[in-house]
Amino acid sequence: MVKLTADLIWKCPHFFNALKERELDLRGNKIAVIENLGATELDNFPYLKRLGTLLINNN
């Protein structure tokens, strides 16, 4: 069972897509639980302020 944590987000591949938006690739992680990311604190880690779209499909 894998949890979606700030540490997992930091380690996953990320890039800019064709629309010049940031994209995070979480494929293959088999995430079962989404942890409260608001309570997580890391140095030099953004608080997802620019999150505009979240697409979730059969993960």
C-alpha positions, 0 to 999 in steps of 0.5 A: 500500500502506497500513500501519496505523501510529499516525499513521494511527490518530490521523488516522482518525475515532473516536467512541463507539458505542451501547454507549459503547465507543470506535470507530475507523473505518478503512474505505477505507484498504486496509490491507495491512500492520500495523506493530508499534505497540508500538514506536511512540511519540507524545506524548499518544497512548494505548497501546491499553490499553482495546482490548477487541474488534478486528473485522477483515473483508476489509480 
